[in-house]
Amino acid sequence: MGITIHYKGRIDEAAEVQDMYDALIDIADVMQWKHLFLRNEPINGLILDLGNKCEPVSFIFDEKGGLCNPLSVAVGTHDSSAGDNWVSVKTQFAPQDIHVSVIKLLQFIKKRYIPDLEVVDEGQFWETGDRALLDENFAKVKAAIGKLAQTLASIEVPTSSVDTAEKLAEFLELKLKDLFRKGGQDSDSE
């Protein structure tokens, strides 16, 4: 749960990948972001660490020039023929300026290197450029996370019958569904 930016695309010219990496490293140096190269043929890439509680921003390409999700690469499930390889970066717990920086970075990538780059921004900044709307979306999600945390903290779990992670997940799911059906009122408070 949290504001996330999703993106996918394919770089047309494999020769441009190194040029893009060089440009991204220059940007990272100016912004004082850490970066890491992955060199593991046929998958190669660059990961940027913007810090400030933002997930890493990755530009990992397969042999066909398609962006890859780093997790699918790590666990060996990447499929370059799928054509639907979304990469995601959660920015919810970072300052909104970091979210804006990721969007501006993706705008630069789309303009210069990956014209078919598709972006889905749960903060709606990619689509609107509206900082007030971005701030509002962050506040809404933060409030929802707070409410969920408060609700979970109020649930008493019977440890004798909930002794595995699966049973705990099932118990919490049923309890949350019941609470939300009752409008957020715990049955003990009725």
N, C-alpha and C positions, 0 to 999 in steps of 0.2 A: 504494500500500500504506500502510495506517495507519488508525487509528481515525477513523471519519467518522460524522457525524450526517446523516441524510437526512430531509427533510420535504416534505409537499405538502398542499395544501388550497385552499379557496376562501372568500373573505370574503363573507358574505351581503349585507351592506349596503354599497354603494359609498361612502355617506356616512361610514361608520365608518373608512374607510382613513385619512383625515386625522387623526382622533382617535387611531388606533393609532400613526401616525407621531409625533404629538405626545407620546404616552406613551413611545414608544421613544427619542425624543430626550431626554426628561427622564431616563430610565434611563441613557442613554449619557453624559449630562452628569454625573450622580452617580458613575458608574463610571469616568469619564474616558476613555471610548471615543470615537474619532473617528467621524464619520458623513458620508455623502454622499447628496444627493438626486439622483435621475435623473428628469428631466422630458422625456419624449420620447413624446408621445401616439402610439399608444394605450397604450404601456407607460410606467408610472411606478413609482418605487420609492425605497426607502431601503436603503442598505448601511451596516452597522455594522462598524467595524474595532476588534476587541477587542485587537489587538496580540499580543504574546507568542507569535509564530509560529503564530497561529491564522488559518485562512483567513477572509475576510470573511463575515459573516452577512447574507444579503440577504432583503429583503421587497419583491420587485418583483411587481406585479400587472398582468395583462393587462386588456383591456377587459371581460372577463367576470368579473373578480374572482379569477381563479386565480393562484396563485403561479407565478412563472416562474423558470427556471434562468437566471442572468445570462449564462452562456456562450451559451445558445441565443438569447438576446435579442441579444447582441453580434454573433453571426454570422448572424443573421436566419433561424434555423431554428425559432423558437418557434412552436408550433401550439396555439392556445387550445382547439381542438376535441378535442385528444388526450386531455385529462383525466387524464393521467398524467405531470404535469410535476414531477418530483422536484427539489428543491433540495438541495445537499450542502455541508457545511462540514467540512473535515478539521481535527481537533483533536490529532492524534497528537503533533505536535512542540511543542504548547503545554502549560503546566502543567495537571494534571487539574482544578484549580479553574476554569480557563477552560471546560473541557468541562462542568463542573457549571453554570457561569453560562449557557452556551448552552441547556442543558436547562431550567433554571429560566425563562429568557426564553421558550422555546417553550411551557412549561406556562402561563405568563401569557397568551401569545397564544391558546392553545387555550381557556382558561377565559373570556377576555374578548372575543375577536374572531373566532376561527376554530374553532368547536366541532367541525368535522369534520377538524381537523388530524391528519394521520397522521405518526408519527415512527418511524423505524427507527434505533436507536442501537447502533452496533457495540460500544460500551463497556458496553451493557446498563444504564446508569444510568436512562434514561427508564423502562424497564420495572420495575426493581427498587428504585431509590433507594439501592442498596447501594454505598457508597463503596469498601469493601474489594474488591468484585468489579470495580469500575471500575479501581482501581489494578492489580489482577491482570491484567485484560485489556490495559491499557497496557503492562505489563511483558512479557507474552507477545509482543505485536506488536513491541515494541522489540527483544526477543531475536531474533525471526524476521528483522527488518530487518537486524540486526547479522550474523546468520548468512548471509543472502543477500549482503550487502556483502562479507563475508570470502570467501565462495565465488566471487563474481564477480572479486574481486581476485586470486584464485589461478589463474584461467583465463588461459592464454597464448593470445593471439589471433594467428594467422598473417596478418600484415598484407598479404602478397602476394596471398592469395586472398580476403581479406575487405576489399574496397575500397569498399563502399557501406554506407549505414546499413541497408538491407534485408538484405544479406548478413551484416552483423554481428548483426542481430537473429536471423536464422535460425541462425547458428553458435552463438550463446549459448543459444538455445532447445534445440537438439540437445545441446549440452554439458551444460546443466543437467539435462535429462531423463536423460541417461546417468549423470551423477553421482548423482542421486536414486535411480535404479534400483539403483545399486551401494551404496546406503546412505550416500551422502555422501563415499565414498572416491574420490579421484582415481585414475584408472588408472595414473598414474605412481608412486603409492605402494603399489601391489600387488606 
